[in-house]
Amino acid sequence: MKVVDKKKCKGQAIVEYIIIVVIVAIAALAIIGMFSDTIRTKIAGATSALGTEEDVKSETEKKSSETLKELDAEASNIGN
């Protein structure tokens, strides 16, 4: 009967998992490389849709009570 060394099997399993992780990482990098232009375009569109710097400044200068009143008004308009 052949005796199997448990440490050797455990080490082999870890190496197999590392190989799988490396393969998945390489595949992810390849996919990101293929679609990088598309992703960059979509991110640029999303950031421009969020508004200009002036819009951001005006929103940050508002008091929280004003923001809450606006949210309440929007919520009541949705219900109607």
C-alpha positions as CSV (number, residue, x, y, z in Angstrom):
1,M,0.0,0.0,0.0
2,K,1.3,3.5,-0.9
3,V,1.4,6.2,1.8
4,V,0.7,9.7,0.5
5,D,2.4,12.6,2.2
6,K,-0.3,15.0,3.3
7,K,2.0,18.0,3.2
8,K,2.9,17.3,-0.4
9,C,-0.7,17.2,-1.4
10,K,-1.5,20.4,0.5
11,G,1.4,22.2,-1.2
12,Q,0.3,20.9,-4.6
13,A,-3.3,22.3,-4.0
14,I,-1.9,25.7,-3.1
15,V,0.2,25.8,-6.2
16,E,-2.8,24.9,-8.3
17,Y,-4.9,27.7,-6.8
18,I,-2.1,30.2,-7.4
19,I,-1.9,29.1,-11.1
20,I,-5.7,29.6,-11.4
21,V,-5.5,33.1,-9.9
22,V,-2.7,34.0,-12.3
23,I,-4.7,32.8,-15.3
24,V,-7.7,34.8,-14.2
25,A,-5.6,37.9,-13.6
26,I,-4.1,37.6,-17.1
27,A,-7.5,37.1,-18.7
28,A,-8.8,40.2,-16.8
29,L,-5.9,42.3,-18.0
30,A,-6.5,41.2,-21.6
31,I,-10.2,42.0,-21.4
32,I,-9.5,45.4,-19.9
33,G,-6.9,46.1,-22.5
34,M,-9.4,45.2,-25.3
35,F,-12.2,47.4,-23.9
36,S,-10.1,50.3,-22.4
37,D,-11.2,52.8,-25.0
38,T,-14.8,52.0,-24.4
39,I,-14.5,52.1,-20.7
40,R,-12.6,55.4,-20.8
41,T,-15.3,56.9,-23.0
42,K,-18.1,55.8,-20.7
43,I,-16.3,57.1,-17.6
44,A,-15.8,60.5,-19.3
45,G,-19.4,60.6,-20.2
46,A,-20.5,59.8,-16.7
47,T,-18.2,62.5,-15.2
48,S,-19.4,65.1,-17.6
49,A,-23.0,64.2,-16.9
50,L,-22.4,64.8,-13.2
51,G,-21.8,68.5,-13.9
52,T,-19.3,71.2,-14.2
53,E,-17.1,72.5,-11.5
54,E,-19.5,75.5,-10.9
55,D,-22.3,73.1,-10.3
56,V,-20.3,71.2,-7.8
57,K,-19.3,74.4,-5.9
58,S,-22.9,75.6,-5.8
59,E,-24.0,72.2,-4.3
60,T,-21.3,72.2,-1.7
61,E,-22.0,75.7,-0.6
62,K,-25.7,74.9,0.1
63,K,-26.7,74.3,3.7
64,S,-27.9,70.8,4.5
65,S,-31.3,72.2,5.5
66,E,-31.8,73.6,2.0
67,T,-30.8,70.3,0.5
68,L,-33.3,68.5,2.7
69,K,-36.1,70.9,1.7
70,E,-35.3,70.3,-2.0
71,L,-35.4,66.5,-1.5
72,D,-38.8,66.8,0.4
73,A,-40.2,68.9,-2.5
74,E,-39.0,66.4,-5.1
75,A,-40.4,63.5,-3.1
76,S,-43.8,65.2,-2.8
77,N,-43.8,65.8,-6.6
78,I,-43.1,62.2,-7.3
79,G,-46.1,61.1,-5.2
80,N,-48.4,63.3,-7.3
